[in-house]
Amino acid sequence: MITRRALLSTLAATAVTAPRAVAAELGDDGLHKQPWFMDSFLELPDDLAHAAERGRHLMVLFEQKGCPYCRELHEVNFERDEITGYIKQHFDVLQLDIWGAREVVDFDGAALEERALAQKWGVNYTPTTILFAADNAGAADAQSAETFRLPGYLKPFHYLSSLEYVETREYEKQPFQRYLQDKFAELEEKGIDPDVW
C-alpha cells in the first residue's frame, strides 16, 4: 500500500526532475507570442473575410501583460500539438491587448483603440478568446459576427472542444454544455477517460 507520505515524496521528486514547459516568448508589449499568430492591419471585417475565403475562422485573443492565466494558456494549452495543430488548420489568430492603444477597425466600421474595443465588446477577463465563424463574414457588427466566446482560461480539453464546437458548426444545433455532455458520453462508450484537468 502506498502511503500519503510516499506518494508526496514521489511527486516532489518527479517535479524536480520532470522537464518543464519552455516559457512562452514575451513580446515588447509583455504579451506571450506564438509564431503562428497573424500579422494584421487590425481591420476585423477584412481579417474575417480573408479567413473565410480560405475556409478558416477568425480567433481574437485578448490578453494583458502579467496575466498568469494568459501564461498558462501559452505554456499549457498551446504546448499541446492537438490544440495548436487544430488552430493552425482552422483558425487565423489575432492577439489584442486589453489595455492596448493600437487602432482596430470593428465590424461596424468604427475605428477605436484595443482597450476601447475590449470595453465595447464586454471583455472583462484575460485571456478571452472570441471565435468568429467563416459564415459570419460580412456581418454588420461584432455581436452578429461572434460565434462563441471563452471568457477566461479553459483547461486544454474544454479549450479544444470549444474550437471543435465552432469548426463542426455544432453551435447551430445545440448549446455548448450539451455538446460537451455528448462528447463525454461518446468517449465513455469507447472506454476513454478524457483528460479534463
C-alpha positions as CSV (number, residue, x, y, z in Angstrom):
1,M,0.0,0.0,0.0
2,I,1.3,3.4,-0.9
3,T,1.2,5.9,1.9
4,R,0.4,9.5,1.5
5,R,4.0,10.4,2.5
6,A,5.5,8.1,-0.1
7,L,3.2,9.5,-2.8
8,L,4.0,13.1,-1.9
9,S,7.8,12.2,-1.9
10,T,7.5,10.6,-5.3
11,L,5.5,13.6,-6.7
12,A,8.1,16.1,-5.2
13,A,11.0,14.1,-6.8
14,T,9.2,14.0,-10.1
15,A,8.5,17.7,-10.1
16,V,12.2,18.4,-9.6
17,T,13.4,16.1,-12.4
18,A,10.5,16.4,-14.9
19,P,11.1,18.6,-17.8
20,R,9.3,21.9,-17.5
21,A,7.4,23.6,-20.3
22,V,9.5,26.3,-22.0
23,A,8.3,29.7,-21.1
24,A,6.4,31.3,-24.0
25,E,8.3,34.1,-25.7
26,L,7.3,37.6,-24.5
27,G,7.0,40.4,-26.9
28,D,8.0,44.0,-26.3
29,D,4.4,44.6,-25.1
30,G,4.7,42.0,-22.4
31,L,2.3,39.6,-24.1
32,H,3.2,36.0,-24.8
33,K,3.7,35.4,-28.6
34,Q,3.2,32.4,-30.8
35,P,4.9,32.2,-34.3
36,W,1.5,31.2,-35.8
37,F,-0.3,34.4,-34.7
38,M,-1.2,36.5,-37.7
39,D,0.1,39.9,-38.7
40,S,-2.8,42.2,-39.4
41,F,-3.8,45.7,-40.3
42,L,-6.3,45.2,-37.4
43,E,-9.3,45.7,-39.7
44,L,-11.6,42.9,-38.4
45,P,-14.1,42.7,-41.2
46,D,-11.2,42.2,-43.7
47,D,-9.5,39.7,-41.4
48,L,-12.6,37.6,-41.1
49,A,-13.3,37.9,-44.8
50,H,-9.8,36.8,-45.7
51,A,-10.0,33.8,-43.3
52,A,-13.4,32.8,-44.8
53,E,-12.0,33.0,-48.3
54,R,-9.6,30.2,-47.2
55,G,-12.3,28.2,-45.4
56,R,-11.0,29.3,-42.0
57,H,-12.4,31.1,-39.0
58,L,-11.1,34.1,-37.0
59,M,-9.9,33.9,-33.4
60,V,-9.5,37.1,-31.5
61,L,-7.4,36.6,-28.3
62,F,-7.5,39.3,-25.7
63,E,-4.6,39.2,-23.3
64,Q,-2.7,41.5,-20.9
65,K,0.8,41.9,-19.6
66,G,1.5,40.0,-16.4
67,C,-1.6,37.8,-16.7
68,P,-0.9,34.4,-15.1
69,Y,-3.8,32.7,-16.9
70,C,-2.5,34.1,-20.3
71,R,0.8,32.5,-19.5
72,E,-1.0,29.2,-18.6
73,L,-2.8,29.3,-22.0
74,H,0.5,29.6,-23.8
75,E,2.6,27.2,-21.6
76,V,-0.1,24.5,-21.2
77,N,-2.7,24.7,-23.9
78,F,-0.5,26.0,-26.7
79,E,2.2,23.4,-25.8
80,R,-0.2,20.6,-26.9
81,D,0.1,19.6,-30.5
82,E,-3.5,18.6,-30.8
83,I,-4.6,22.2,-29.9
84,T,-2.0,24.1,-31.9
85,G,-2.4,21.8,-34.8
86,Y,-6.2,22.3,-34.8
87,I,-5.8,26.1,-34.5
88,K,-3.3,26.2,-37.3
89,Q,-5.6,24.1,-39.5
90,H,-8.8,26.0,-38.9
91,F,-8.2,29.5,-37.5
92,D,-6.4,32.7,-38.1
93,V,-5.4,34.1,-34.7
94,L,-5.3,37.8,-33.9
95,Q,-3.9,38.8,-30.5
96,L,-5.1,42.1,-28.9
97,D,-4.1,43.8,-25.7
98,I,-7.0,44.5,-23.3
99,W,-5.2,47.7,-22.3
100,G,-3.6,48.4,-25.8
101,A,-3.7,51.6,-27.8
102,R,-3.4,50.2,-31.3
103,E,-6.2,51.3,-33.6
104,V,-8.6,48.5,-34.6
105,V,-11.5,48.7,-37.1
106,D,-14.5,46.9,-35.6
107,F,-17.1,45.0,-37.7
108,D,-19.4,48.1,-37.7
109,G,-16.6,50.2,-39.3
110,A,-15.8,52.1,-36.1
111,A,-12.0,52.7,-35.5
112,L,-11.1,52.6,-31.9
113,E,-8.2,51.6,-29.6
114,E,-7.8,48.0,-28.4
115,R,-8.8,49.0,-24.8
116,A,-12.0,50.7,-26.1
117,L,-12.8,47.7,-28.3
118,A,-12.4,45.4,-25.3
119,Q,-14.8,47.6,-23.3
120,K,-17.3,47.8,-26.2
121,W,-17.3,44.0,-26.6
122,G,-17.6,43.4,-22.8
123,V,-14.2,41.7,-22.5
124,N,-13.6,41.7,-18.7
125,Y,-11.1,38.8,-18.3
126,T,-7.9,37.7,-19.8
127,P,-7.4,35.6,-21.6
128,T,-10.7,35.9,-23.5
129,T,-10.9,34.0,-26.8
130,I,-13.6,35.1,-29.2
131,L,-14.4,32.9,-32.2
132,F,-15.9,34.3,-35.4
133,A,-17.1,31.6,-37.8
134,A,-16.3,32.0,-41.5
135,D,-20.1,32.0,-42.2
136,N,-20.3,35.3,-40.4
137,A,-18.1,37.2,-42.8
138,G,-19.9,40.4,-43.8
139,A,-21.7,40.8,-40.5
140,A,-22.7,44.3,-39.7
141,D,-21.4,44.3,-36.2
142,A,-19.4,42.3,-33.7
143,Q,-22.4,40.8,-32.0
144,S,-23.7,39.4,-35.3
145,A,-20.2,38.2,-36.2
146,E,-19.3,36.5,-32.9
147,T,-20.0,32.8,-32.8
148,F,-18.6,31.7,-29.4
149,R,-16.7,33.3,-26.5
150,L,-14.4,31.7,-24.0
151,P,-14.2,34.2,-21.1
152,G,-11.1,33.4,-19.1
153,Y,-8.8,30.4,-19.1
154,L,-10.2,27.0,-20.0
155,K,-8.3,23.8,-19.5
156,P,-7.0,22.0,-22.7
157,F,-9.9,19.6,-23.1
158,H,-12.5,22.3,-22.9
159,Y,-10.5,24.7,-25.0
160,L,-10.1,22.3,-27.8
161,S,-13.7,21.3,-27.5
162,S,-14.7,24.9,-28.0
163,L,-12.7,25.1,-31.2
164,E,-14.3,21.9,-32.5
165,Y,-17.7,23.3,-31.5
166,V,-17.3,26.2,-33.9
167,E,-15.4,24.3,-36.7
168,T,-18.0,21.5,-36.8
169,R,-20.9,24.0,-36.7
170,E,-22.4,22.3,-33.6
171,Y,-23.2,25.8,-32.3
172,E,-26.1,25.7,-34.9
173,K,-27.5,22.5,-33.4
174,Q,-27.1,22.6,-29.6
175,P,-25.7,24.6,-26.7
176,F,-22.1,24.1,-25.7
177,Q,-22.9,22.3,-22.5
178,R,-25.0,19.7,-24.4
179,Y,-22.2,19.3,-26.9
180,L,-19.7,18.6,-24.0
181,Q,-22.1,16.1,-22.5
182,D,-22.5,14.2,-25.8
183,K,-18.7,14.3,-26.2
184,F,-18.2,12.8,-22.8
185,A,-20.8,10.1,-23.4
186,E,-19.2,9.2,-26.8
187,L,-15.7,8.9,-25.1
188,E,-17.2,6.9,-22.3
189,E,-18.7,4.4,-24.8
190,K,-15.2,4.0,-26.2
191,G,-13.7,3.4,-22.8
192,I,-11.8,6.7,-22.9
193,D,-11.5,8.8,-19.8
194,P,-10.9,12.3,-21.1
195,D,-8.1,14.4,-19.6
196,V,-10.1,17.3,-18.4
197,W,-7.6,18.6,-15.8
